[in-house]
């Protein structure tokens, strides 16, 4: 079993029917967890990569009626390395 996480940003707040449909997504074999962050307007899905692909997870969310806007990287941006100035002779 290979566990992966994917995060998406959504635009409009989900309606009641959308939330009920999202509850059924949790019942899909291979989906382990669905987590919402309303302040950031993101949804994070933990899934089994041996059963599902990221494209299938995205499609499952779209079929619920959730207004998925973009995929969000779970890797924070790395700082640029400082370049040392050449030593003067």
Helices and strands as residue ranges (DSSP letters): E 3-10, H 16-25, E 31-37, E 42-48, H 54-63, E 68-72
